[in-house]
C-alpha cells in the first residue's frame, strides 16, 4: 500500500475541517458589513477629499474580526435553535447569502461547539488591539474607542447571555444600531463626526430591521420551540407582514435625502434596490407569505434589495466624486 493511500483518510478529515471553519465564518454574509463600510468611506471621500489609507485598512481589519466573532458566536449560542430549525430557507445543507437558520456546521458536528466559542472570543479579543491602533497611533479621534466598545457589545450580546438581544425582541434594534455604527464609523475615522452619513444611510437603517422580521417567517416554528422571541414571534406573522411592507415603503421614501445631496441623475441608481425591496413588500402586503415559495421569493428579494442599498449609494456618490458633482466639485 502506498504512502499516499495511507495518509488519504487524514487528508480528507483535514480538508473537511478546514472547509467547516471557512463555512462557519459565513464569508458571503460579510457583505452585510463590508458594503456599508465601503459606503461610509466613499461618503467621507466625496465630502472631504483624499482618504487616509492606513486608517482604512486597520479599520477594515477590525471590522472583519468583529464580524467574524459575531457570526461564529451566533452559531454557538443559536445551536439549539438551529438544531430545531427544519423550515429554514436553504433546506438542510445549502448555505448562502440569502439562507436563514445559520450554517448548521455545529449542528452537523463538523466542529466541536467549544472550539467555535473559543474562536469567537479570540476574534473579539484580537479586534481590541487592532481597533486601538486607530486612536492611539493613527489619531482618529476621541469617539473611536466608545464606538468600538459599542460595536463589541452589540456583536457579542446579540445572541450571548445574559442579554441575548435576538431572543428578547431586541435583535432588530441591535442590527440597526450596529449597522449604523459601520457607516458612521467608517466616515468618522476619516472625517470626524457628522450627520451626513447617517442621513444618507436612513434607507439602510430602516430596511435592516425589516429584513430581520421577514427572515423570522421561515424560522417561525424553530424560534417558537426555542423561545427565540423576535418581533415576528411576539406579534405573529399576520401583524408583522403589513408592518414589514410599511417599513420597506418608508425605506424607499428615505432615498429622498440622497436626491437632495446629489442633485444629479445619478440618484436614479437607487431604483435598483427600490425595485427588489418593493417586490418583497408587495408579496408580504398581499399575503403571499402564506405560500412557502412566495415567502422565499419575498425574503430573497428583500435581502438582495437590502444589499443593493449601500451598493447603489456607494456607486452614486463615487461617480459623483469622479465627475465633480457635489463637495468635491
For each residue, the residues with C-beta under 8 A, 3 or more apart:
1: 5 6
2: 5 6
3: 6 7
4: 7 8
5: 1 2 8
6: 1 2 3
7: 3 4 10 11
8: 4 5 11 12
9: 12 13
10: 7 13 14
11: 7 8 14 15
12: 8 9 15 16
13: 9 10 16 17
14: 10 11 17 18
15: 11 12 18 19
16: 12 13 19 20 110
17: 13 14 20 21 110 111
18: 14 15 21 22
19: 15 16 22 23
20: 16 17 23 24 105 110 111
21: 17 18 24 25 111 119
22: 18 19 25 27
23: 19 20 26 95 103 105
24: 20 21 71 72 75 103 105 106 111 116
25: 21 22 30 68 71 72
26: 23 29 30 71 95 103
27: 22 30
28: 31 96 97
29: 26 32 71 97
30: 25 26 27 33 34 64 67 68 71
31: 28 34 35 97 307
32: 29 35 36 179 306 307
33: 30 36 37 63 67 179 182
34: 30 31 37 38 63
35: 31 32 38 39 307 310 311 314
36: 32 33 39 40 179 182 183 186 201 204 310
37: 33 34 40 41 59 60 63 182 183 185 186
38: 34 35 41 42 186 310 314
39: 35 36 42 43 183 186 197 200 201 204 310 313 314 317
40: 36 37 43 44 182 183 184 185 186 187 188 190 197 201
41: 37 38 44 45 51 56 186 187 190
42: 38 39 45 46 314 317 318 321
43: 39 40 46 47 183 187 196 197 200 317
44: 40 41 47 48 51 186 187 190 191 197
45: 41 42 48 49 50 51 190 318 321 328
46: 42 43 317 318 320 321 326 327 328
47: 43 44 191 194 196 326 327
48: 44 45 190 191 327
49: 45 328
50: 45
51: 41 44 45 55 56 190
52: 55 56 138 189 190
53: 56 57
54: 57 58 138
55: 51 52 58 59 134 138 140 189 190
56: 41 51 52 53 59 60 190
57: 53 54 60 61
58: 54 55 61 62 130 131 133 134 138
59: 37 55 56 62 63 134 185 186 189
60: 37 56 57 63 64
61: 57 58 64 65 130
62: 58 59 65 66 127 130 131 134 148
63: 33 34 37 59 60 66 67 182
64: 30 60 61 67 68
65: 61 62 68 69 123 124 126 127 130
66: 62 63 69 70 123 124 127 151 152 155
67: 30 33 63 64 70 71 155
68: 25 30 64 65 71 72 120 123
69: 65 66 72 73 120 121 122 123 124 127 155 156
70: 66 67 73 74 120 155 156 158
71: 24 25 26 29 30 67 68 74 75
72: 24 25 68 69 75 76 116 119 120 123
73: 69 70 76 77 116 117 120 124 155 156 158 159 160
74: 70 71 77 78 102 158 159
75: 24 71 72 78 79 82 102 103 105 106 116
76: 72 73 79 106 113 116 117 120 159
77: 73 74 159 160 161 164
78: 74 75 81 82 102 159
79: 75 76 82 83 106 107 113
80: 83 84 226
81: 78 84 85 101 102 219 222 223 226 228
82: 75 78 79 85 101 102 104 106 107 222
83: 79 80 107
84: 80 81 221 222 225 226
85: 81 82 88 100 101 102 219 221 222
86: 221 222
87: 218 219 220 221 222
88: 85 91 99 100 101 102 218 219 222
89: 98 99 100 101 215 218 296 299 300
90: 93 94 95 96 98 99 100 101
91: 88 94
92: 104
93: 90 104
94: 90 91 99
95: 23 26 90 99 103 104
96: 28 90 99
97: 28 29 31 303 307
98: 89 90 299 300 303 304
99: 88 89 90 94 95 96
100: 85 88 89 90 215 218 219 299
101: 81 82 85 88 89 90 104 218 219 222
102: 74 75 78 81 82 85 88 105 106 107
103: 23 24 26 75 95 106
104: 82 92 93 95 101 107 108
105: 20 23 24 75 102 108 110 111 116
106: 24 75 76 79 82 102 103 109 110 111 113 116
107: 79 82 83 102 104
108: 104 105
109: 106
110: 16 17 20 105 106
111: 17 20 21 24 105 106 115 116
112: 115 116
113: 76 79 106 116 117
114: 117 118
115: 111 112 118 119
116: 24 72 73 75 76 105 106 111 112 113 119 120
117: 73 76 113 114 120 121
118: 114 115 121 122
119: 21 72 115 116 122 123
120: 68 69 70 72 73 76 116 117 123 124
121: 69 117 118 124 125
122: 69 118 119 125 126
123: 65 66 68 69 72 119 120 126 127
124: 65 66 69 73 120 121 127 128 152 155 156
125: 121 122 128
126: 65 122 123 129 130
127: 62 65 66 69 123 124 130 131 148 152
128: 124 125 131 132 148 152
129: 126 132 133
130: 58 61 62 65 126 127 133
131: 58 62 127 128 134 144 145 148
132: 128 129 135 136 145 148
133: 58 129 130 136 137 138
134: 55 58 59 62 131 137 138 140 144 148 189
135: 132 138 139 140 141 142 144 145
136: 132 133
137: 133 134
138: 52 54 55 58 133 134 135 189
139: 135
140: 55 134 135 144 188 189
141: 135 144 188 189 192 193
142: 135 145 146
143: 146 147 188 193
144: 131 134 135 140 141 147 148 188 189
145: 131 132 135 142 148 149
146: 142 143 149 150
147: 143 144 150 151 181 184 185 188
148: 62 127 128 131 132 134 144 145 151 152
149: 145 146 152 153
150: 146 147 153 154 177 181
151: 66 147 148 154 155 178 181 185
152: 66 124 127 128 148 149 155 156
153: 149 150 156 157
154: 150 151 157 158 165 174 177 178 181
155: 66 67 69 70 73 124 151 152 158 178
156: 69 70 73 124 152 153 160
157: 153 154 160 163 164 165 174
158: 70 73 74 154 155 165 166 171 174 175 178
159: 73 74 76 77 78 164 165 166 167
160: 73 77 156 157 163 164
161: 77 164
162:
163: 157 160 168 170
164: 77 157 159 160 161 167 168
165: 154 157 158 159 168 170 171 173 174
166: 158 159 170 171 174 228 230
167: 159 164 171 227 228 229 230
168: 163 164 165 229
169: 172 229 230 231 234
170: 163 165 166 173 174
171: 158 165 166 167 174 175 212 230 231
172: 169 175 176 208 209 212 213 230 231
173: 165 170 176 177 209
174: 154 157 158 165 166 170 171 177 178
175: 158 171 172 178 179 208 209 212
176: 172 173 179 180 205 206 208 209
177: 150 154 173 174 180 181
178: 151 154 155 158 174 175 181 182
179: 32 33 36 175 176 182 183 204 205 208
180: 176 177 183 184 198 201 205
181: 147 150 151 154 177 178 184 185
182: 33 36 37 40 63 178 179 185 186
183: 36 37 39 40 43 179 180 186 187 197 198 201 204 310
184: 40 147 180 181 187 188 197 198
185: 37 40 59 147 151 181 182 188 189
186: 36 37 38 39 40 41 44 59 182 183 189 190 197
187: 40 41 43 44 183 184 190 191 194 196 197
188: 40 140 141 143 144 147 184 185 191 192 193 194
189: 52 55 59 134 138 140 141 144 185 186
190: 40 41 44 45 48 51 52 55 56 186 187
191: 44 47 48 187 188 194
192: 141 188
193: 141 143 188
194: 47 187 188 191 197
195: 198 199
196: 43 47 187 199 200 261
197: 39 40 43 44 183 184 186 187 194 200 201
198: 180 183 184 195 201 202 205
199: 195 196 202 257
200: 39 43 196 197 257 258 261 313 317
201: 36 39 40 180 183 197 198 204 205 310 313
202: 198 199 205 206 251 254 257
203: 206 207 251 252 254 255 270 273 309
204: 36 39 179 183 201 207 208 251 306 309 310 313
205: 176 179 180 198 201 202 208 209
206: 176 202 203 209 210 247 248 250 251 254
207: 203 204 210 211 247 248 251 277 302 305 306 309
208: 172 175 176 179 204 205 211 212 306
209: 172 173 175 176 205 206 212 213 247
210: 206 207 213 214 244 247 248 251 302
211: 207 208 214 215 302 303 306
212: 171 172 175 208 209 215 216 230 231
213: 172 209 210 216 217 230 231 232 240 243 244 247
214: 210 211 217 244 280 284 289 298 299 302
215: 89 100 211 212 218 219 299 303
216: 212 213 219 220 223 230 231 232 233 240
217: 213 214 220 232 237 240 289 295 299
218: 87 88 89 100 101 215 292 295 296 299
219: 81 85 87 88 100 101 215 216 222 223 228
220: 87 216 217 223 224 232 233 237
221: 84 85 86 87 224 225
222: 81 82 84 85 86 87 88 101 219 225 226 228
223: 81 216 219 220 226 228 229 230 232 233
224: 220 221 227 228 233
225: 84 221 222
226: 80 81 84 222 223
227: 167 224
228: 81 166 167 219 222 223 224 233
229: 167 168 169 223 233 234
230: 166 167 169 171 172 212 213 216 223 233 234
231: 169 171 172 212 213 216 234 235 240
232: 213 216 217 220 223 235 236 237 240
233: 216 220 223 224 228 229 230 236
234: 169 229 230 231
235: 231 232 239 240 243
236: 232 233 239 240
237: 217 220 232 240 241 289
238: 241
239: 235 236 242 243
240: 213 216 217 231 232 235 236 237 243 244
241: 237 238 244 245 284 285 287 289
242: 239 245 246 284 285
243: 213 235 239 240 246 247
244: 210 213 214 240 241 247 248 281 284
245: 241 242 248 249 281 282 284 285
246: 242 243 249 250
247: 206 207 209 210 213 243 244 250 251
248: 206 207 210 244 245 251 252 277 278 280 281 302
249: 245 246 252 253 278 281
250: 206 246 247 253 254
251: 202 203 204 206 207 210 247 248 254 255 277 309
252: 203 248 249 255 274 277 278
253: 249 250 256
254: 202 203 206 250 251 257
255: 203 251 252 258 259 267 270 274
256: 253 259 260
257: 199 200 202 254 260 261
258: 200 255 261 262 267 270 313 316
259: 255 256 262 263 267
260: 256 257 263
261: 196 200 257 258 326
262: 258 259 266 267 316 317 320 325 326
263: 259 260 325 326
264: 267 316 320 323 325 326
265: 268
266: 262 269 316 319 320 323 325
267: 255 258 259 262 264 270 316
268: 265 271
269: 266 272 312 313 315 316
270: 203 255 258 267 273 274 309 312 313 316
271: 268 274 275
272: 269 275 276 308 311 312
273: 203 270 276 277 305 306 307 308 309 311 312
274: 252 255 270 271 277 278 305
275: 271 272 278 279 305
276: 272 273 279 280 301 302 304 305 308
277: 207 248 251 252 273 274 280 281 301 302 305 306
278: 248 249 252 274 275 281 282 305
279: 275 276 282 283 297 298 301 305
280: 214 248 276 277 283 284 298 299 301 302 305
281: 244 245 248 249 277 278 284 285 302
282: 245 278 279 285 286 288
283: 279 280 286 288 289 294 295 297 298 301
284: 214 241 242 244 245 280 281 288 289 298
285: 241 242 245 281 282
286: 282 283
287: 241 290
288: 282 283 284 291 294 295 297 298
289: 214 217 237 241 283 284 294 295 298
290: 287 294 295
291: 288 294 295
292: 218 295 296
293: 296 297
294: 283 288 289 290 291 297 298
295: 217 218 283 288 289 290 291 292 298 299
296: 89 218 292 293 299 300
297: 279 283 288 293 294 300 301
298: 214 279 280 283 284 288 289 294 295 301 302
299: 89 98 100 214 215 217 218 280 295 296 302 303
300: 89 98 296 297 303 304
301: 276 277 279 280 283 297 298 304 305
302: 207 210 211 214 248 276 277 280 281 298 299 305 306
303: 97 98 211 215 299 300 306 307
304: 98 276 300 301 307 308
305: 207 273 274 275 276 277 278 279 280 301 302 308 309
306: 32 204 207 208 211 273 277 302 303 309
307: 31 32 35 97 273 303 304 310 311
308: 272 273 276 304 305 311 312
309: 203 204 207 251 270 273 305 306 312 313
310: 35 36 38 39 183 201 204 307 313 314
311: 35 272 273 307 308 314 315
312: 269 270 272 273 308 309 315 316
313: 39 200 201 204 258 269 270 309 310 316 317
314: 35 38 39 42 310 311 317 318
315: 269 311 312 318 319
316: 258 262 264 266 267 269 270 312 313 319 320
317: 39 42 43 46 200 262 313 314 320 321 326
318: 42 45 46 314 315 321 322
319: 266 315 316 322 323 325
320: 46 262 264 266 316 317 323 325 326 328
321: 42 45 46 317 318 324 325 326 328
322: 318 319
323: 264 266 319 320 329
324: 321 328 329
325: 262 263 264 266 319 320 321 328 329
326: 46 47 261 262 263 264 317 320 321 329
327: 46 47 48
328: 45 46 49 320 321 324 325
329: 323 324 325 326
